[in-house]
């Protein structure tokens, strides 16, 4: 893998021993509860922490052999950390001061983040979302080979968070930088991540492609209240008479309320596990639009919720369902058994880029 991290560091209350590999360019999300070592891991990659042992390789370069200032790791903190005495323009140009201004252009960053109206202001006169956009711009203008983001949306309310997410999606699509993104918010993971690293108790519990890990019932991510599987799909058609859009991923088709994207556009959908109904036979008449055939991959007990998590393998991904143990028994759902997942159109969360 182009990004490889191996870190060992001992604190009085935590022994961190984390190792993972991830593809690039991609967004690698480091996900886990507070205190599990996420920020420490990011600081070690950046060279801001003198770890007991740390090896970081990126696209053939041993970053861990370089001092922090030569690693070219752009860092975006949770609290923006802008210079209060500088204007937005001066804060942005501070990121360029050691790079000669080559590479990612100032005007391009201003346009990408829509911050031209803010250039003459000082941080005190910005909203939380505006400050974070400027902080991201400053990190980009430092010409990073790797962008590190430490819960950049955690201090924002839902409205400001929704305002920032499209900009992060644009950075991912247009700049194609390797990004390591620390968060404990499942919706940010579903929207942005390509690769997921689950951290717990200072260790990597699992690491893999987002679509694979979100459909695993045996992992902490799948046992959350807001658990849901993610699929990447294409807009196949719009049915204006029925006010539906048809999405397709090879052999899997979903009908959802009309999306404002052209045919052929790529997007992600998230299917909440609690919204999936399981069946063995196709119902004769039902209001649910989406009936998806697959094969049971695994069944895991969710003792906290007195439920069962069923993983349904599809030709192009997997779906996770949370149902009762009684339903598992009645339907004889076991690994290898054919089954159907029933999903209401309005239950599918369309994550528009």
C-alpha positions, -999 to +999 in steps of 0.1 A: +000+000+000+013+035-008+006+047+029+020+026+057+021+036+093+035+016+123+034+034+157+043+024+192+041+048+221+034+044+258+015+069+279+008+065+316-028+055+308-026+042+273-002+019+253-006+029+216+004+001+192-012+010+158-003-004+124-022+000+091-018+004+054-040+024+031-042+033-007-034+067-021-047+091-032-077+085-010-093+096+022-084+073+051-107+078+081-093+071+116-124+063+136-129+055+172-141+067+206-125+096+225-092+087+242-084+057+219-053+074+204-066+090+172-050+124+176-018+110+189-016+088+157-021+119+136+006+139+155+031+111+151+025+110+113+031+147+112+062+145+133+047+166+160+051+137+185+084+121+193+071+086+195+088+056+211+088+040+176+072+052+144+076+044+108+056+063+081+060+056+044+041+075+017+044+066-019+080+053-015+092+081+008+101+074+044+085+104+060+095+093+095+131+098+086+124+135+080+120+163+105+084+176+108+090+207+086+102+186+057+074+160+058+051+184+040+021+173+061-006+199+061-024+198+094-060+210+100-069+212+137-103+211+154-101+247+165-086+262+133-057+280+151-057+310+128-035+340+137-060+365+152-039+396+143-038+386+106-064+390+079-077+359+061-055+367+031-024+370+054-033+337+072-036+320+038-003+333+025+014+323+057+010+287+044+030+297+013+059+314+029+083+284+028+071+270-005+077+298-030+040+297-039+044+269-064+020+240-068-016+246-055-023+283-064-037+309-041-066+319-064-075+282-069-078+276-032-098+308-027-122+297-054-124+261-042-133+271-007-154+301-017-136+325+006-130+355-017-155+376+003-135+369+035-100+379+025-100+413+042-115+401+075-099+389+107-107+356+123-128+372+151-152+383+124-157+349+109-182+321+117-169+288+129-175+273+095-157+302+078-127+298+101-124+261+093-125+268+055-097+293+060-077+269+081-081+242+054-070+267+028-039+276+047-030+239+050-035+234+013-013+264+004+016+248+023+017+224-007+013+192+014+021+158+001-003+146+028-032+164+044-040+155+081-073+166+095-080+162+132-118+163+138-121+195+117-159+196+121-163+185+157-167+220+171-194+230+145-232+227+148-251+206+123-258+235+100-221+247+098-210+210+094-234+206+064-219+238+050-183+225+052-188+189+040-193+198+003-160+217+003-142+186+017-157+165-010-145+190-036-109+189-022-110+151-024-122+151-060-102+179-075-068+178-057-065+141-052-043+144-021-038+116+003-059+126+034-059+111+068-091+122+085-097+117+123-133+116+134-158+099+156-188+109+134-202+081+113-218+105+088-185+121+080-170+087+074-198+077+050-196+109+031-158+113+027-138+081+035-125+056+010-105+035+035-115+030+072-092+024+101-110+014+133-091+023+164-099+011+199-078+010+231-047+021+213-049-007+187-062-011+152-093-033+154-098-034+116-086-017+085-101-019+050-123-004+023-152+016+036-179-005+019-164-037+033-162-025+069-195-007+071-213-040+063-196-059+091-217-067+121-188-080+142-171-046+144-179-017+167-188+005+137-216-020+128-229-022+163-236+016+167-272+029+168-265+047+135-249+017+118-254+015+081-238+000+050-224+022+022-226+015-015-211+034-045-237+037-073-244+055-106-275+074-116-290+051-142-322+070-150-348+094-137-385+085-137-402+119-135-437+104-135-430+084-104-407+111-089-379+085-085-343+081-096-329+047-104-294+040-091-273+011-102-241-007-092-235-035-116-263-060-106-278-040-077-305-015-084-321+010-060-351+033-065-349+065-044-366+099-044-354+121-073-318+132-069-305+164-085-277+147-105-275+139-142-276+103-155-242+087-153-232+107-122-215+087-094-227+089-058-228+071-025-258+058-007-260+048+030-286+022+041-293+023+078-292-012+093-323-005+113-343+003+081-336-031+064-363-058+065-352-094+057-372-120+039-367-154+022-394-150-005-405-120-025-438-105-012-467-106-036-477-070-029-458-044-008-451-007-007-413-011-005-396-003-038-363-020-032-361-058-029-325-069-032-314-105-035-282-117-019-266-144+003-262-143+040-225-138+049-227-138+087-250-133+116-237-115+147-255-111+180-259-074+192-264-080+229-266-043+238-297-039+217-310-075+221-308-078+183-290-096+155-269-081+127-272-099+094-246-093+067-261-099+032-236-104+004-244-088-030-226-091-063-212-056-058-211-050-020-230-060+011-259-047+032-261-048+070-295-054+086-305-052+123-334-075+131-346-095+161-330-129+169-366-143+166-367-132+129-333-148+123-347-181+136-380-179+118-363-171+084-335-196+091-309-170+082-275-186+084-243-182+063-248-193+028-286-190+028-303-169+001-322-140+014-338-107+004-333-072+018-363-049+017-355-012+018-379+017+015-369+043-010-372+071+016-349+052+040-320+053+016-296+082+024-282+096-008-248+112-002-246+137-030-209+147-037 
